[in-house]
């Protein structure tokens, strides 16, 4: 005779309306960068040496933060399911709870700076804040469902976004080789975007 597995515990946070909206966005987050990149690519701007230097600096910083997050958490960060095996609270995740999204934000802002379409920066900030507030509410609900008090304690001591120096040790296992291999497609996208903005500077701006 077989027995049914216990039903998963679903936290109140995961059942909230914001989390349900975030779940939809989470599953479709692959297209969310489109508005951040379409406008800077299609609207004429004022590309300069300074805009390129500052913008690419932000892109590099964002990718460094992303890579550090993937090195700590592993490629599980790329999944779209709620099957989370472990709670990562060290490394980049000791500074803030969402280092990959912070990295994305810096990279997208960086390419906007490169484009010279500066009026779009506050618009992009608002779009990012709205979309990822819902996504993070869903993710936080899932983690609360799975890890309970352990996650609530981590949530209490660690900022959601731009972090502060953590108290105590941030050491833990990192797989930098796997992280760099996992990020290869992201880096190739950056290279393609750089080429696209160079073409824009020549033919559109």
Buried (B, 14 or more C-beta within 10 A) or exposed (E): EEEEEEEEEBBEBBEBEBBBBBBEBBEEBEEBBEBBBEBBBEBEBEBEEEBBEBBBEBBBBBBEBBBBBBBBBBEEBEEEEBEBEEEBBBBBBBBBBBBBBBBBBBBBBBBBBBBBBEEBEEBBBEBBEEBBBBBBBBBBBBBBBBBEEEBBEBBEEBEBBEBEEBEEEBEBEBBEEEBEEBBEEBEEEBEEBBEBBEEBBEEEB
